[in-house]
């Protein structure tokens, strides 16, 4: 017992001595060290508050769950079966077998009406012998192709069903903003009902460099099989049809592209009402501006569409638009480059009126322009042809035909050597009389790929000649 008490007393005494030494020596040294540090360094002070910034404000994050639920059941799997002719083997010849094979391609589609209309890409169903649709609840339907447009890569399908189907409503792609959240919904790699998120990275994007397209660019992950699927905003409204990716490998590496919903909707409405796409033409040619181009032209702006020429009797011509004008806006849409202009006009039809804001001699003007039907067509070998007026026909004593507006540069020398020049009249193609570019287009579409082209042309001397091109 005495040994235990002795041990406790020794422990207490040791603790008191240790504490006293710390207070006397070490704490004084630490105070001196802290003081020296504070004197040698400038301390920076940052203002702080308790406000939660929008970056972390969960209430401001789009409700992706709601948008996905509105969309996922309206996006379908599209299977395209085509018959292709493979190389003929010795066994095929020996046994008399047919070398034709069935080839299957897949993509996505979006139901846009409760009675079964489906929008997809033209390249998803191009050349199909049979099209089948699989819905999100695994029901399979045969689909009929209603119509398609190769230029915009949009096609319209129809399935028959007794029940009302879930569908997506069109949004206004003109109002979609760069930086806005979007969802891509589709069937990549045959994985059904896949949803990915991203933002709109750019608008009016042209991938060809020939000013033919006006895509919405996003960074939502899109892969093979997503083609024809939906690009929707945070409300679940359709703002685009996923169409292409930028890739060196064939798979997604950061950017994807969608046909704007306003263009897709207009194409679908035209197919349903007219059977083909109705394009409204402004009637100007030119190019986009930049600082170098603007300086060469003596223009005081670096953004807009510079008008080089105006097509005779076009809406632009009748409205008084002139060479040298700079188009800055169409209605309320800003025009910075030709793909802006092309994209907006792709949503319009002949006889629609567009308010054109233009810059002329540093003055801003707004002129209403009535769009017209396309009156020109690129005719193989010959060049650009257009609908002929009565005076054009009378000049060469022609009863019918279309007028050569400009000759193909490659064959211009040949034609002029044979008396064919701008203003000559093409009266028939493959022995079929033509009176308009629509009839020219129809004659070309109905020509077999193996048949030669035969043209009847009235030359500058009023003599009708025939030309064959194989």
C-alpha positions as CSV (number, residue, x, y, z in Angstrom):
1,X,0.0,0.0,0.0
2,X,2.8,2.4,0.9
3,X,4.6,1.5,-2.4
4,X,1.4,2.5,-4.3
5,X,1.0,5.9,-2.5
6,X,4.7,6.6,-3.0
7,X,4.4,5.9,-6.8
8,X,1.3,8.2,-7.1
9,X,3.1,11.1,-5.3
10,X,6.1,10.7,-7.5
11,X,4.0,10.8,-10.6
12,X,2.1,13.9,-9.5
13,X,5.3,15.7,-8.6
14,X,6.9,14.8,-12.0
15,X,3.8,16.3,-13.8
16,X,4.0,19.5,-11.8
17,X,7.7,20.0,-12.6
18,X,7.2,19.2,-16.4
19,X,4.3,21.7,-16.6
20,X,6.2,24.4,-14.8
21,X,9.2,24.0,-17.2
22,X,7.0,24.3,-20.3
23,X,5.3,27.5,-19.0
24,X,8.6,29.1,-18.1
25,X,10.8,28.3,-21.1
26,X,8.9,26.8,-24.1
27,X,5.8,29.0,-24.2
28,X,7.9,32.2,-24.1
29,X,10.0,30.9,-27.1
30,X,6.8,30.1,-29.1
31,X,5.5,33.6,-28.5
32,X,8.7,35.1,-29.8
33,X,8.6,32.8,-32.9
34,X,5.0,33.8,-33.8
35,X,5.8,37.5,-33.4
36,X,8.9,37.3,-35.7
37,X,6.8,35.5,-38.4
38,X,4.1,38.1,-38.3
39,X,6.6,40.9,-38.7
40,X,8.4,39.4,-41.7
41,X,5.4,38.5,-43.9
42,X,2.4,40.4,-45.3
43,X,-0.8,38.6,-44.5
44,X,-3.5,38.8,-47.1
45,X,-7.1,39.0,-46.0
46,X,-10.0,37.9,-48.2
47,X,-13.5,39.1,-47.7
48,X,-15.9,36.3,-46.8
49,X,-19.6,36.0,-46.4
50,X,-22.3,33.4,-45.9
51,X,-23.9,33.8,-49.4
52,X,-24.1,30.6,-51.4
53,X,-23.0,31.3,-55.0
54,X,-25.1,30.2,-57.9
55,X,-22.4,27.6,-58.9
56,X,-23.3,25.6,-55.8
57,X,-27.0,26.5,-55.7
58,X,-28.7,23.2,-56.3
59,X,-32.0,24.9,-56.9
60,X,-30.6,26.5,-60.1
61,X,-29.4,23.1,-61.6
62,X,-31.8,21.9,-64.4
63,X,-34.1,19.0,-63.5
64,X,-32.5,16.4,-65.7
65,X,-34.8,13.7,-64.3
66,X,-37.9,15.5,-65.4
67,X,-36.5,16.2,-68.9
68,X,-35.4,12.6,-69.3
69,X,-38.7,11.2,-68.2
70,X,-40.5,13.3,-70.7
71,X,-38.2,12.1,-73.5
72,X,-36.9,8.6,-73.0
73,X,-40.2,6.8,-73.8
74,X,-40.6,8.8,-77.0
75,X,-37.3,7.9,-78.4
76,X,-37.2,4.6,-80.4
77,X,-34.7,2.2,-81.9
78,X,-34.7,2.2,-85.7
79,X,-33.5,-0.9,-87.6
80,X,-32.9,-0.5,-91.4
81,X,-32.6,-3.7,-93.5
82,X,-31.1,-3.3,-96.9
83,X,-30.2,-5.8,-99.6
84,X,-26.6,-5.4,-100.8
85,X,-24.8,-7.3,-103.5
86,X,-21.5,-8.8,-102.2
87,X,-18.6,-10.1,-104.3
88,X,-19.5,-13.2,-106.2
89,X,-17.4,-16.2,-105.1
90,X,-16.5,-19.4,-107.1
91,X,-18.9,-21.4,-105.0
92,X,-21.7,-18.9,-105.8
93,X,-21.1,-19.5,-109.5
94,X,-20.8,-23.2,-109.2
95,X,-23.9,-23.7,-107.1
96,X,-25.8,-20.8,-108.8
97,X,-26.2,-18.9,-105.5
98,X,-27.3,-15.3,-105.3
99,X,-24.6,-13.1,-103.9
100,X,-27.1,-10.6,-102.4
101,X,-27.0,-10.3,-98.7
102,X,-29.2,-8.6,-96.1
103,X,-27.4,-5.8,-94.3
104,X,-28.7,-4.3,-91.1
105,X,-28.1,-0.7,-89.8
106,X,-29.4,0.8,-86.7
107,X,-30.1,4.3,-85.3
108,X,-32.7,6.2,-83.3
109,X,-35.9,8.1,-83.9
110,X,-38.2,10.5,-82.1
111,X,-42.0,10.0,-81.9
112,X,-43.5,13.5,-82.6
113,X,-47.2,12.6,-82.6
114,X,-49.4,10.3,-80.6
115,X,-50.6,8.5,-83.8
116,X,-47.1,7.3,-84.7
117,X,-45.2,9.8,-86.8
118,X,-41.4,9.4,-86.2
119,X,-38.6,11.7,-87.2
120,X,-35.1,10.4,-87.8
121,X,-32.1,11.0,-90.0
122,X,-32.2,10.3,-93.8
123,X,-28.9,8.4,-93.5
124,X,-30.4,6.1,-90.9
125,X,-33.0,4.7,-93.3
126,X,-31.4,5.5,-96.7
127,X,-31.8,2.6,-99.1
128,X,-33.9,0.5,-96.7
129,X,-35.9,-2.4,-98.0
130,X,-37.5,-2.8,-94.6
131,X,-37.7,-0.5,-91.5
132,X,-38.7,-1.7,-88.1
133,X,-39.2,0.3,-84.9
134,X,-38.6,-0.9,-81.3
135,X,-40.2,1.2,-78.6
136,X,-38.8,1.7,-75.1
137,X,-41.3,-0.9,-73.8
138,X,-39.9,-3.5,-76.3
139,X,-42.8,-3.4,-78.8
140,X,-41.8,-3.9,-82.4
141,X,-43.5,-2.2,-85.3
142,X,-43.1,-2.1,-89.1
143,X,-42.5,1.4,-90.3
144,X,-43.4,3.2,-93.5
145,X,-41.2,5.9,-95.1
146,X,-43.4,8.9,-95.7
147,X,-40.6,11.1,-97.1
148,X,-37.1,12.3,-96.7
149,X,-34.7,15.2,-97.5
150,X,-31.1,14.5,-98.2
151,X,-29.9,18.1,-97.8
152,X,-31.1,18.4,-94.2
153,X,-30.7,14.7,-93.5
154,X,-34.2,14.4,-92.1
155,X,-36.7,11.6,-92.8
156,X,-40.3,11.0,-91.6
157,X,-41.6,7.5,-90.7
158,X,-45.0,6.3,-89.7
159,X,-46.1,3.3,-87.6
160,X,-49.6,2.1,-87.1
161,X,-50.9,1.4,-83.6
162,X,-54.3,1.5,-81.8
163,X,-52.8,3.1,-78.7
164,X,-51.7,6.7,-78.2
165,X,-47.9,6.9,-78.1
166,X,-45.7,9.1,-75.9
167,X,-44.2,11.9,-78.0
168,X,-41.9,14.9,-77.7
169,X,-43.0,18.4,-78.5
170,X,-41.0,20.7,-80.7
171,X,-39.1,23.6,-79.0
172,X,-37.9,26.8,-80.7
173,X,-34.2,26.2,-81.7
174,X,-33.8,29.8,-82.6
175,X,-34.2,30.7,-78.9
176,X,-31.7,28.0,-77.7
177,X,-28.6,29.7,-76.2
178,X,-25.0,28.9,-76.2
179,X,-24.2,27.5,-72.7
180,X,-27.7,26.1,-72.2
181,X,-28.0,22.6,-70.8
182,X,-29.3,19.9,-73.2
183,X,-29.8,16.2,-73.1
184,X,-29.1,13.7,-75.9
185,X,-31.4,10.7,-75.9
186,X,-30.9,7.7,-78.2
187,X,-29.6,4.2,-78.7
188,X,-25.8,4.2,-79.1
189,X,-24.2,0.8,-79.8
190,X,-27.7,-0.7,-79.6
191,X,-27.9,0.3,-75.9
192,X,-31.6,1.4,-75.6
193,X,-32.8,4.5,-73.8
194,X,-29.4,6.2,-73.1
195,X,-29.4,9.7,-71.8
196,X,-26.3,12.0,-71.8
197,X,-26.0,15.7,-70.7
198,X,-24.0,18.6,-72.0
199,X,-24.3,22.2,-73.1
200,X,-24.8,23.9,-76.4
201,X,-21.3,24.7,-77.5
202,X,-22.1,26.7,-80.7
203,X,-24.9,27.4,-83.2
204,X,-25.0,27.6,-87.0
205,X,-22.1,25.3,-87.4
206,X,-21.2,24.3,-91.0
207,X,-19.2,21.0,-91.2
208,X,-18.8,20.9,-95.0
209,X,-17.2,24.3,-95.6
210,X,-19.7,24.8,-98.4
211,X,-22.4,26.6,-96.4
212,X,-24.9,23.9,-96.8
213,X,-25.6,23.2,-93.2
214,X,-26.4,24.9,-89.9
215,X,-26.0,22.5,-87.0
216,X,-26.3,23.0,-83.3
217,X,-23.0,21.9,-81.7
218,X,-23.1,20.3,-78.2
219,X,-20.7,18.5,-75.9
220,X,-23.3,15.9,-74.9
221,X,-21.9,12.4,-75.6
222,X,-23.2,11.1,-78.9
223,X,-22.0,7.8,-80.5
224,X,-22.9,5.6,-83.5
225,X,-26.6,4.6,-83.0
226,X,-27.5,8.0,-81.6
227,X,-28.3,9.3,-85.1
228,X,-31.9,10.4,-85.4
229,X,-32.3,10.7,-81.6
230,X,-33.5,13.7,-79.6
231,X,-31.6,16.7,-78.3
232,X,-33.9,18.3,-75.7
233,X,-33.6,21.3,-73.4
234,X,-34.1,21.2,-69.6
235,X,-37.9,21.4,-70.2
236,X,-37.8,18.3,-72.3
237,X,-38.6,20.2,-75.5
238,X,-37.1,19.0,-78.8
239,X,-34.4,21.5,-79.9
240,X,-32.5,19.2,-82.3
241,X,-32.1,15.9,-84.1
242,X,-28.7,14.3,-83.3
243,X,-27.0,13.7,-86.6
244,X,-23.2,13.7,-86.5
245,X,-20.0,13.6,-84.4
246,X,-16.6,15.0,-84.8
247,X,-14.2,12.1,-84.5
248,X,-11.0,10.6,-85.9
249,X,-11.9,7.2,-84.4
250,X,-15.6,6.9,-85.3
251,X,-16.6,7.3,-81.6
252,X,-17.4,10.4,-79.6
253,X,-14.4,12.6,-78.6
254,X,-16.0,15.8,-77.5
255,X,-18.4,17.4,-80.0
256,X,-21.7,16.3,-81.6
257,X,-24.0,18.0,-84.0
258,X,-27.8,18.2,-84.3
259,X,-30.2,19.5,-87.0
260,X,-32.0,22.4,-85.3
261,X,-35.6,21.6,-84.5
262,X,-37.0,24.5,-86.4
263,X,-35.5,23.2,-89.6
264,X,-36.5,19.6,-88.8
265,X,-40.1,20.6,-88.1
266,X,-40.4,22.6,-91.3
267,X,-39.1,19.7,-93.3
268,X,-41.6,17.3,-91.7
269,X,-44.5,19.7,-92.2
270,X,-43.5,20.1,-95.9
271,X,-43.3,16.4,-96.4
272,X,-46.7,15.9,-94.8
273,X,-48.4,18.7,-96.7
274,X,-46.6,18.9,-100.1
275,X,-44.8,15.6,-100.4
276,X,-41.4,17.3,-100.7
277,X,-39.5,20.2,-99.1
278,X,-40.5,23.8,-100.1
279,X,-37.5,26.1,-100.0
280,X,-37.9,29.8,-99.9
281,X,-35.1,31.7,-101.8
282,X,-33.9,35.1,-100.9
283,X,-31.9,35.5,-104.1
284,X,-28.5,36.8,-103.1
285,X,-25.0,35.4,-103.5
286,X,-21.9,36.5,-101.5
287,X,-19.9,35.6,-98.5
288,X,-19.2,36.1,-94.8
289,X,-17.1,39.1,-93.7
290,X,-13.9,39.2,-91.7
291,X,-11.5,42.1,-91.0
292,X,-9.3,41.4,-94.1
293,X,-12.3,41.0,-96.4
294,X,-14.0,44.1,-95.0
295,X,-10.9,46.2,-95.5
296,X,-10.6,45.1,-99.2
297,X,-14.3,45.9,-99.8
298,X,-14.2,49.2,-97.9
299,X,-16.9,48.0,-95.5
300,X,-17.1,49.4,-91.9
301,X,-18.1,46.1,-90.3
302,X,-16.5,42.7,-89.8
303,X,-19.7,40.7,-89.2
304,X,-22.5,40.0,-91.6
305,X,-23.2,38.6,-95.1
306,X,-21.8,40.7,-97.9
307,X,-24.0,40.7,-101.1
308,X,-21.9,40.2,-104.2
309,X,-24.8,39.8,-106.6
310,X,-28.6,39.7,-106.6
311,X,-30.5,37.2,-108.7
312,X,-32.8,38.8,-111.3
313,X,-36.5,38.8,-110.4
314,X,-35.8,37.3,-107.0
315,X,-37.4,38.6,-103.8
316,X,-34.2,40.4,-102.9
317,X,-34.1,42.1,-106.4
318,X,-37.8,43.2,-106.2
319,X,-37.2,44.5,-102.6
320,X,-34.3,46.7,-103.8
321,X,-31.3,44.9,-102.2
322,X,-28.1,45.7,-104.1
323,X,-24.6,44.4,-104.6
324,X,-22.5,45.8,-101.8
325,X,-25.1,45.6,-99.1
326,X,-24.3,43.8,-95.9
327,X,-27.1,41.7,-94.4
328,X,-27.0,42.0,-90.6
329,X,-30.3,40.4,-89.5
330,X,-33.2,38.4,-90.8
331,X,-36.2,39.2,-88.7
332,X,-34.7,39.1,-85.1
333,X,-31.9,36.6,-86.0
334,X,-28.4,38.1,-86.1
335,X,-26.4,37.2,-89.2
336,X,-22.7,36.9,-88.7
337,X,-21.9,34.3,-91.4
338,X,-23.6,32.6,-94.3
339,X,-24.6,29.5,-92.2
340,X,-26.7,31.9,-90.0
341,X,-28.5,33.1,-93.1
342,X,-28.9,29.6,-94.6
343,X,-30.1,28.1,-91.3
344,X,-32.8,30.7,-90.9
345,X,-34.0,30.6,-94.5
346,X,-34.2,26.7,-94.2
347,X,-37.2,27.3,-91.8
348,X,-39.0,29.4,-94.4
349,X,-41.1,28.7,-97.5
350,X,-41.9,30.5,-100.8
351,X,-44.1,33.5,-100.3
352,X,-43.0,34.0,-96.6
353,X,-42.0,37.6,-95.9
354,X,-38.7,38.2,-94.1
355,X,-37.6,41.5,-92.7
356,X,-34.0,42.0,-93.8
357,X,-31.8,44.5,-91.8
358,X,-28.9,45.6,-94.0
359,X,-26.1,48.1,-93.9
360,X,-25.6,50.3,-97.0
361,X,-23.1,53.2,-97.0
362,X,-23.0,53.0,-93.2
363,X,-26.8,53.5,-93.0
364,X,-29.0,50.8,-91.6
365,X,-32.1,49.9,-93.6
366,X,-34.9,47.3,-93.0
367,X,-36.6,46.0,-96.1
368,X,-39.3,43.3,-96.3
369,X,-38.5,40.6,-98.8
370,X,-41.0,38.0,-100.1
371,X,-39.2,34.7,-100.6
372,X,-39.6,32.9,-103.9
373,X,-39.5,29.4,-105.1
374,X,-36.1,28.2,-106.3
375,X,-35.7,29.0,-110.0
376,X,-32.2,27.6,-110.7
377,X,-30.7,24.1,-110.9
378,X,-27.3,22.7,-111.6
379,X,-27.6,20.6,-114.7
380,X,-24.8,18.1,-115.1
381,X,-22.2,18.9,-117.8
382,X,-24.1,22.1,-118.9
383,X,-24.1,24.3,-115.8
384,X,-26.7,26.4,-114.1
385,X,-30.2,26.6,-115.7
386,X,-33.2,28.6,-114.6
387,X,-36.8,29.0,-115.6
388,X,-37.1,30.9,-118.9
389,X,-39.2,34.0,-119.4
390,X,-41.4,34.5,-122.5
391,X,-38.8,37.0,-123.9
392,X,-36.0,34.4,-123.4
393,X,-38.0,31.8,-125.4
394,X,-39.1,34.4,-128.1
395,X,-35.5,35.5,-128.6
396,X,-34.5,32.0,-130.0
397,X,-38.0,31.1,-131.3
398,X,-38.4,28.4,-128.7
399,X,-41.7,26.9,-127.7
400,X,-40.5,25.6,-124.3
401,X,-37.4,25.1,-122.3
402,X,-35.2,26.4,-119.5
403,X,-32.5,29.0,-120.0
404,X,-28.8,28.4,-119.4
405,X,-27.8,31.0,-116.8
406,X,-24.1,30.1,-116.6
407,X,-22.0,27.4,-118.2
408,X,-20.0,24.7,-116.3
409,X,-16.5,26.0,-116.1
410,X,-15.0,22.6,-116.9
411,X,-16.9,22.3,-120.2
412,X,-17.4,25.9,-121.1
413,X,-14.9,25.8,-123.9
414,X,-16.6,22.8,-125.5
415,X,-20.1,24.4,-125.3
416,X,-19.0,27.7,-126.8
417,X,-17.2,25.9,-129.6
418,X,-20.5,24.4,-130.5
419,X,-22.4,27.6,-130.3
420,X,-23.9,27.1,-126.9
421,X,-23.6,30.0,-124.5
422,X,-25.4,31.8,-121.6
423,X,-29.0,32.4,-122.8
424,X,-29.3,29.2,-124.9
425,X,-32.4,27.1,-124.3
426,X,-32.5,23.5,-123.2
427,X,-35.8,22.2,-124.6
428,X,-35.6,18.4,-123.8
429,X,-33.7,15.9,-121.7
430,X,-33.7,12.2,-122.8
431,X,-36.4,13.0,-125.3
432,X,-38.7,14.5,-122.7
433,X,-39.7,18.2,-123.1
434,X,-39.0,20.4,-120.2
435,X,-40.6,23.7,-119.3
436,X,-39.3,24.3,-115.8
437,X,-36.4,23.3,-113.5
438,X,-38.9,21.1,-111.6
439,X,-39.4,19.1,-114.8
440,X,-35.6,19.1,-115.3
441,X,-35.1,17.7,-111.8
442,X,-37.8,15.1,-112.5
443,X,-36.2,14.0,-115.7
444,X,-32.8,13.6,-114.0
445,X,-34.3,11.6,-111.1
446,X,-36.0,9.2,-113.4
447,X,-32.9,8.5,-115.5
448,X,-31.3,5.1,-115.0
449,X,-27.7,5.4,-113.8
450,X,-26.6,3.4,-116.9
451,X,-28.4,5.5,-119.4
452,X,-26.6,8.3,-121.3
453,X,-27.8,11.9,-120.9
454,X,-29.3,13.4,-124.1
455,X,-29.8,17.1,-124.3
456,X,-31.7,19.1,-127.0
457,X,-30.5,22.7,-127.0
458,X,-31.2,25.7,-129.1
459,X,-27.9,27.5,-129.8
460,X,-27.2,31.2,-130.2
461,X,-28.2,31.0,-133.9
462,X,-31.6,29.5,-133.1
463,X,-30.7,26.1,-134.3
464,X,-31.7,23.0,-132.3
465,X,-28.9,20.5,-131.7
466,X,-28.7,17.2,-129.8
467,X,-25.8,16.3,-127.5
468,X,-25.2,12.9,-125.8
469,X,-23.2,12.4,-122.6
470,X,-22.4,8.9,-121.3
